Amino acid sequence: MALTKSHGYDLVSQKSPRSWTAAELHKPLFLTNPDVSVRGLNRMTAIVTGGGGAIGRAICRRFADEGVVVGVFDMNGTSAAETVELIHRGGGQAHSFVADIADYEAVKQGAAAFERVAGPTEILVNNAGWDRFANFLDSDVELWDRLIAVNFRGPLNLHHIVVRGMAERRRGKVINIASDAGRVGSSGEAVYAGCKGGLIAFTKSLARELASRGVNLNVVCPGPTDTPLFRDFAGEGEAGQKVAAALERAIPMKRLGRPEDLPGLVAFLSSEDASFITGQVISVSGGLTMHG
Ligand SMILES: NC(=O)c1ccc[n+]([C@@H]2O[C@H](COP(=O)([O-])OP(=O)(O)OC[C@H]3O[C@@H](n4cnc5c(N)ncnc54)[C@H](O)[C@@H]3O)[C@@H](O)[C@H]2O)c1
C-alpha cells in the first residue's frame, strides 16, 4: 500500500527507491518487554571508572538494572565496594576493582581480572575524574601533572587496554564523561578544561579510526552537577552556596544537575539503539550550554 500525507509525512513524494508498507511503518520498536528502555544491554559487560563516585555509581546502578555485569573501578576501594553492595542488594551483578586509572599496569591488571570473571568487556565508561579550583597563573606544575594524569592520561590507559579487545572482536561501545568545561571553558579550572577538551578531540579521532571496526565512541558532558567533586570545586560553607546559587540562576532549567540525570543517556549510547552514532558530544546541563 502506498502511503500518503495522512500518515503525517509525505513518503510518496520522496525520491526513495520504494514506498513503505503500512506493516513496516507501524512495526513496534520494542517487541518484547515494554519496561526495557533501550535495546541490547541485557547480559552485556561494562567497566565504569570512578564507579564509586556520585555520577559513576548512578551509571553502574542503571547498567545493573538493565542486566549488565558491571566492573566498578575506583581508586577508593570502600566506595567501589559500596556500589557493588547496592547492586547486589538490587539483584544485579557487579565486581569492584581498586585501581588508579593513571597507573597503566594497575588498569591492565584490573581489566584482566574483570574479564576473567565476566568475559570480554563490551562497554567502557571513562567516568573517573578529579579537579581542584585554581586560577591558572597561581597554579603549579605539580597540580597540572595530577590533573592531566587523572583526566587525560587515565582515559588513554583505559582505551589502550580495553578498546584493543573491542576492535579485535569488532564489538564495543565507549562513553567518555568529559565536561561542559571542555566545550566552553571555565574560570578556575583551565587545566581540567584542557584535559576534558582533549578527551573530546581524542574521542572523535578514535571514533574515526574505529568506525569500521565495530567500536562506537561518544562523549557525555555533564554541566554543574551536585556531587562531592562539585562541592570540592565550589568550596565549603557560604562561598560554596553562593557559587551553587549563581549557577542555578544561570541554568535555564533553574537547578544543578543530579547524578541520576546522566545514566539514561549513557545507557542509550551503550545500547543497540545507538549503533549508528559515533564521535558525538552531548551535554547534560539543563540547557546551560547549547551547541549546534
Ligand atoms: N560534578 C560535576 O559538576 C561535573 C561536571 C562536569 C563533569 N564532571 C565529570 O563527571 C565525572 C564524575 O564526577 P563526579 O562529580 O561524580 O565526581 P565524584 O568525585 O563523586 O566521583 C569521582 C570518582 O572518581 C574516582 N577517582 C578519582 N580519581 C581517580 C583515579 N585516578 N583512579 C580511579 N578512580 C578515581 C573517585 O574516587 C570518585 O569515586 C568526572 O569525570 C567529572 O570530571 C562532573
The ligand as an SDF file (V2000), in Angstrom:
LIG
                    3D

 44 48  0  0  0  0  0  0  0  0999 V2000
   30.0320   17.0990   39.2540 N   0  0  0  0  0  0  0  0  0  0  0  0
   30.1360   17.9620   38.2720 C   0  0  0  0  0  0  0  0  0  0  0  0
   29.6900   19.1170   38.3790 O   0  0  0  0  0  0  0  0  0  0  0  0
   30.7630   17.5450   36.9680 C   0  0  0  0  0  0  0  0  0  0  0  0
   30.6880   18.4340   35.8880 C   0  0  0  0  0  0  0  0  0  0  0  0
   31.2870   18.0820   34.6920 C   0  0  0  0  0  0  0  0  0  0  0  0
   31.9310   16.8740   34.5780 C   0  0  0  0  0  0  0  0  0  0  0  0
   32.0040   16.0280   35.6380 N   0  0  0  0  0  0  0  0  0  0  0  0
   32.7270   14.7730   35.4500 C   0  0  0  0  0  0  0  0  0  0  0  0
   31.9100   13.6870   35.8490 O   0  0  0  0  0  0  0  0  0  0  0  0
   32.7460   12.6160   36.2820 C   0  0  0  0  0  0  0  0  0  0  0  0
   32.2490   12.0900   37.6240 C   0  0  0  0  0  0  0  0  0  0  0  0
   32.3750   13.1190   38.5860 O   0  0  0  0  0  0  0  0  0  0  0  0
   31.5340   13.1760   39.9450 P   0  0  0  0  0  0  0  0  0  0  0  0
   31.0130   14.5600   40.0360 O   0  0  0  0  0  0  0  0  0  0  0  0
   30.6650   12.0220   40.0750 O   0  0  0  0  0  0  0  0  0  0  0  0
   32.7450   13.1100   40.9810 O   0  0  0  0  0  0  0  0  0  0  0  0
   32.9750   12.2070   42.2950 P   0  0  0  0  0  0  0  0  0  0  0  0
   34.1280   12.8400   42.9970 O   0  0  0  0  0  0  0  0  0  0  0  0
   31.7190   11.9740   43.0360 O   0  0  0  0  0  0  0  0  0  0  0  0
   33.4290   10.8210   41.6670 O   0  0  0  0  0  0  0  0  0  0  0  0
   34.6580   10.6510   41.0320 C   0  0  0  0  0  0  0  0  0  0  0  0
   35.1320    9.2470   41.3260 C   0  0  0  0  0  0  0  0  0  0  0  0
   36.3370    9.0270   40.5880 O   0  0  0  0  0  0  0  0  0  0  0  0
   37.2550    8.3790   41.4430 C   0  0  0  0  0  0  0  0  0  0  0  0
   38.6100    8.7080   41.0080 N   0  0  0  0  0  0  0  0  0  0  0  0
   39.2110    9.9190   41.0240 C   0  0  0  0  0  0  0  0  0  0  0  0
   40.4550    9.8070   40.5670 N   0  0  0  0  0  0  0  0  0  0  0  0
   40.6440    8.5020   40.2540 C   0  0  0  0  0  0  0  0  0  0  0  0
   41.7470    7.7700   39.7430 C   0  0  0  0  0  0  0  0  0  0  0  0
   42.9210    8.3560   39.4970 N   0  0  0  0  0  0  0  0  0  0  0  0
   41.6010    6.4430   39.5410 N   0  0  0  0  0  0  0  0  0  0  0  0
   40.4330    5.8230   39.8250 C   0  0  0  0  0  0  0  0  0  0  0  0
   39.3680    6.4680   40.3300 N   0  0  0  0  0  0  0  0  0  0  0  0
   39.4820    7.7950   40.5370 C   0  0  0  0  0  0  0  0  0  0  0  0
   36.9720    8.9270   42.8290 C   0  0  0  0  0  0  0  0  0  0  0  0
   37.4720    8.0820   43.8570 O   0  0  0  0  0  0  0  0  0  0  0  0
   35.4600    9.0300   42.8120 C   0  0  0  0  0  0  0  0  0  0  0  0
   34.8680    7.8500   43.2830 O   0  0  0  0  0  0  0  0  0  0  0  0
   34.1700   13.1720   36.3020 C   0  0  0  0  0  0  0  0  0  0  0  0
   34.8570   12.7820   35.1360 O   0  0  0  0  0  0  0  0  0  0  0  0
   33.9720   14.6520   36.2960 C   0  0  0  0  0  0  0  0  0  0  0  0
   35.0670   15.3360   35.7460 O   0  0  0  0  0  0  0  0  0  0  0  0
   31.4350   16.3340   36.8310 C   0  0  0  0  0  0  0  0  0  0  0  0
  1  2  1  0
  2  3  2  0
  2  4  1  0
  4  5  1  0
  4 44  2  0
  5  6  2  0
  6  7  1  0
  7  8  2  0
  8  9  1  0
  8 44  1  0
  9 10  1  0
  9 42  1  0
 10 11  1  0
 11 12  1  0
 11 40  1  0
 12 13  1  0
 13 14  1  0
 14 15  2  0
 14 16  1  0
 14 17  1  0
 17 18  1  0
 18 19  2  0
 18 20  1  0
 18 21  1  0
 21 22  1  0
 22 23  1  0
 23 24  1  0
 23 38  1  0
 24 25  1  0
 25 26  1  0
 25 36  1  0
 26 27  1  0
 26 35  1  0
 27 28  2  0
 28 29  1  0
 29 30  1  0
 29 35  2  0
 30 31  1  0
 30 32  2  0
 32 33  1  0
 33 34  2  0
 34 35  1  0
 36 37  1  0
 36 38  1  0
 38 39  1  0
 40 41  1  0
 40 42  1  0
 42 43  1  0
M  CHG  2   8   1  16  -1
M  END
$$$$
